[in-house]
């Protein structure tokens, strides 16, 4: 395998990893939006103890999502440094 094809293969692998990360971020954003709507509805009700418990569950899930986003960011930024053309589009 020539040097050029190895470089292209590396770029392709980086772009695929980048796409996976972006897809995961989009899924997380969708889930966060759903949780925010659920939390808003529960805040309006907020009467019973059960609703308060549900809010706690939602808040924990949102914290989980925020941790996952931070982890994805740690994976994404090194990729962006490796392939400048991806960074420009992002």
NUBAKE-341660 format. One record per residue: x, y, z of N, C-alpha, C in turn; residue in one letter. Coordinates in nm, 3 decimals, decimal comma. Layout:
(semar (X Y Z) (X Y Z) (X Y Z) 'A') ...
end
This chain:
(semar (0,085 -0,119 0,000) (0,000 0,000 0,000) (0,089 0,124 0,000) 'X') (semar (0,061 0,214 -0,090) (0,141 0,335 -0,099) (0,109 0,434 0,012) 'X') (semar (0,199 0,529 0,028) (0,182 0,629 0,134) (0,052 0,706 0,117) 'X') (semar (0,021 0,743 -0,007) (-0,098 0,823 -0,033) (-0,225 0,747 0,007) 'X') (semar (-0,231 0,618 -0,027) (-0,351 0,541 0,007) (-0,363 0,520 0,158) 'X') (semar (-0,248 0,510 0,229) (-0,253 0,498 0,376) (-0,308 0,626 0,437) 'X') (semar (-0,264 0,738 0,384) (-0,311 0,868 0,433) (-0,461 0,881 0,407) 'X') (semar (-0,504 0,842 0,288) (-0,648 0,849 0,255) (-0,729 0,758 0,346) 'X') (semar (-0,676 0,638 0,373) (-0,746 0,543 0,461) (-0,758 0,602 0,601) 'X') (semar (-0,652 0,668 0,647) (-0,654 0,731 0,779) (-0,759 0,842 0,784) 'X') (semar (-0,761 0,924 0,679) (-0,859 1,033 0,672) (-1,001 0,978 0,672) 'X') (semar (-1,021 0,871 0,594) (-1,154 0,810 0,586) (-1,197 0,757 0,724) 'X') (semar (-1,104 0,693 0,795) (-1,135 0,640 0,928) (-1,170 0,753 1,024) 'X') (semar (-1,095 0,862 1,016) (-1,122 0,977 1,103) (-1,259 1,036 1,071) 'X') (semar (-1,291 1,049 0,943) (-1,421 1,105 0,904) (-1,535 1,015 0,950) 'X') (semar (-1,516 0,882 0,942) (-1,620 0,790 0,988) (-1,641 0,804 1,138) 'X') (semar (-1,532 0,815 1,214) (-1,542 0,833 1,359) (-1,612 0,965 1,390) 'X') (semar (-1,578 1,069 1,315) (-1,640 1,200 1,330) (-1,791 1,191 1,308) 'X') (semar (-1,831 1,120 1,201) (-1,974 1,105 1,171) (-2,046 1,030 1,283) 'X') (semar (-1,981 0,926 1,338) (-2,041 0,851 1,449) (-2,064 0,943 1,569) 'X') (semar (-1,963 1,024 1,600) (-1,973 1,114 1,714) (-2,085 1,216 1,692) 'X') (semar (-2,092 1,273 1,572) (-2,196 1,371 1,542) (-2,335 1,308 1,550) 'X') (semar (-2,349 1,185 1,499) (-2,477 1,115 1,508) (-2,517 1,094 1,654) 'X') (semar (-2,419 1,055 1,736) (-2,448 1,033 1,877) (-2,488 1,164 1,945) 'X') (semar (-2,421 1,272 1,909) (-2,456 1,404 1,965) (-2,599 1,441 1,924) 'X') (semar (-2,635 1,416 1,799) (-2,771 1,446 1,753) (-2,874 1,365 1,830) 'X') (semar (-2,844 1,236 1,854) (-2,935 1,152 1,933) (-2,948 1,205 2,075) 'X') (semar (-2,836 1,247 2,132) (-2,837 1,303 2,268) (-2,919 1,431 2,271) 'X') (semar (-2,902 1,517 2,171) (-2,979 1,641 2,166) (-3,128 1,613 2,160) 'X') (semar (-3,167 1,514 2,081) (-3,308 1,477 2,069) (-3,360 1,428 2,204) 'X') (semar (-3,283 1,342 2,271) (-3,325 1,288 2,401) (-3,333 1,401 2,506) 'X') (semar (-3,239 1,492 2,502) (-3,239 1,605 2,596) (-3,364 1,690 2,576) 'X') (semar (-3,401 1,712 2,451) (-3,522 1,790 2,422) (-3,645 1,719 2,478) 'X') (semar (-3,653 1,587 2,460) (-3,765 1,511 2,514) (-3,770 1,523 2,666) 'X') (semar (-3,654 1,510 2,730) (-3,649 1,518 2,876) (-3,687 1,657 2,926) 'X') (semar (-3,645 1,760 2,854) (-3,679 1,896 2,893) (-3,830 1,918 2,887) 'X') (semar (-3,893 1,865 2,783) (-4,038 1,877 2,771) (-4,107 1,803 2,885) 'X') (semar (-4,057 1,683 2,916) (-4,113 1,604 3,026) (-4,097 1,678 3,158) 'X') (semar (-3,978 1,735 3,179) (-3,951 1,807 3,303) (-4,042 1,930 3,315) 'X') (semar (-4,062 2,000 3,205) (-4,149 2,118 3,206) (-4,292 2,078 3,245) 'X') (semar (-4,339 1,967 3,189) (-4,474 1,919 3,221) (-4,483 1,881 3,369) 'X') (semar (-4,378 1,818 3,421) (-4,380 1,779 3,562) (-4,373 1,902 3,654) 'X') (semar (-4,300 2,004 3,612) (-4,293 2,125 3,693) (-4,430 2,190 3,705) 'X') (semar (-4,510 2,180 3,599) (-4,644 2,237 3,604) (-4,731 2,159 3,703) 'X') (semar (-4,714 2,027 3,704) (-4,793 1,944 3,797) (-4,736 1,957 3,938) 'X') (semar (-4,614 1,918 3,957) (-4,533 1,928 4,079) (-4,604 1,897 4,210) 'X') (semar (-4,729 1,852 4,207) (-4,805 1,835 4,330) (-4,762 1,714 4,412) 'X') (semar (-4,771 1,598 4,354) (-4,751 1,476 4,432) (-4,603 1,441 4,447) 'X') (semar (-4,577 1,356 4,545) (-4,440 1,312 4,572) (-4,386 1,231 4,454) 'X') (semar (-4,474 1,158 4,388) (-4,434 1,076 4,273) (-4,376 1,165 4,163) 'X') (semar (-4,440 1,279 4,140) (-4,392 1,372 4,037) (-4,254 1,426 4,073) 'X') (semar (-4,233 1,452 4,202) (-4,103 1,503 4,247) (-3,996 1,397 4,221) 'X') (semar (-4,029 1,271 4,248) (-3,935 1,161 4,223) (-3,904 1,151 4,075) 'X') (semar (-4,007 1,164 3,991) (-3,986 1,158 3,846) (-3,893 1,271 3,802) 'X') (semar (-3,912 1,389 3,859) (-3,825 1,502 3,825) (-3,681 1,470 3,859) 'X') (semar (-3,661 1,407 3,975) (-3,526 1,368 4,015) (-3,465 1,271 3,915) 'X') (semar (-3,547 1,176 3,869) (-3,499 1,080 3,769) (-3,459 1,152 3,641) 'X') (semar (-3,541 1,246 3,598) (-3,513 1,321 3,476) (-3,386 1,404 3,494) 'X') (semar (-3,371 1,468 3,610) (-3,251 1,548 3,634) (-3,126 1,462 3,631) 'X') (semar (-3,134 1,341 3,689) (-3,019 1,249 3,685) (-2,987 1,209 3,542) 'X') (semar (-3,091 1,183 3,463) (-3,069 1,144 3,324) (-3,007 1,259 3,245) 'X') (semar (-3,050 1,382 3,273) (-2,992 1,499 3,206) (-2,844 1,513 3,243) 'X') (semar (-2,811 1,491 3,372) (-2,670 1,496 3,415) (-2,589 1,389 3,342) 'X') (semar (-2,648 1,271 3,328) (-2,584 1,161 3,254) (-2,554 1,204 3,111) 'X') (semar (-2,652 1,266 3,048) (-2,638 1,312 2,910) (-2,527 1,417 2,901) 'X') (semar (-2,521 1,507 2,997) (-2,418 1,610 2,995) (-2,278 1,547 3,007) 'X') (semar (-2,267 1,443 3,089) (-2,139 1,373 3,100) (-2,101 1,307 2,967) 'X') (semar (-2,201 1,246 2,901) (-2,175 1,182 2,771) (-2,131 1,284 2,667) 'X') (semar (-2,194 1,403 2,669) (-2,156 1,508 2,574) (-2,011 1,551 2,599) 'X') (semar (-1,973 1,563 2,726) (-1,835 1,600 2,758) (-1,737 1,494 2,707) 'X') (semar (-1,773 1,366 2,724) (-1,687 1,258 2,675) (-1,676 1,263 2,523) 'X') (semar (-1,789 1,288 2,456) (-1,787 1,296 2,309) (-1,701 1,413 2,263) 'X') (semar (-1,708 1,524 2,335) (-1,625 1,639 2,301) (-1,478 1,606 2,311) 'X') (semar (-1,441 1,529 2,415) (-1,302 1,489 2,432) (-1,257 1,400 2,316) 'X') (semar (-1,349 1,321 2,260) (-1,315 1,236 2,145) (-1,314 1,316 2,016) 'X') (semar (-1,400 1,418 2,008) (-1,418 1,491 1,884) (-1,303 1,589 1,856) 'X') (semar (-1,260 1,664 1,955) (-1,160 1,768 1,931) (-1,027 1,714 1,877) 'X') (semar (-0,975 1,600 1,928) (-0,853 1,547 1,866) (-0,873 1,511 1,719) 'X') (semar (-0,993 1,463 1,684) (-1,020 1,432 1,544) (-1,018 1,559 1,459) 'X') (semar (-1,074 1,666 1,513) (-1,078 1,791 1,438) (-0,938 1,846 1,413) 'X') (semar (-0,848 1,822 1,507) (-0,711 1,869 1,489) (-0,639 1,789 1,382) 'X') (semar (-0,677 1,661 1,367) (-0,610 1,575 1,269) (-0,650 1,608 1,126) 'X') (semar (-0,775 1,644 1,105) (-0,822 1,669 0,968) (-0,881 1,810 0,962) 'X') (semar (-0,801 1,907 0,917) (-0,846 2,047 0,914) (-0,972 2,070 0,832) 'X') (semar (-0,994 1,994 0,725) (-1,111 2,018 0,640) (-1,241 1,988 0,714) 'X') (semar (-1,237 1,894 0,807) (-1,357 1,866 0,887) (-1,385 1,986 0,976) 'X') (semar (-1,281 2,041 1,035) (-1,296 2,153 1,128) (-1,360 2,273 1,058) 'X') (semar (-1,321 2,296 0,935) (-1,377 2,411 0,861) (-1,527 2,395 0,840) 'X') (semar (-1,570 2,271 0,811) (-1,712 2,249 0,786) (-1,792 2,257 0,915) 'X') (semar (-1,730 2,223 1,026) (-1,801 2,217 1,153) (-1,809 2,355 1,207) 'X') 
end
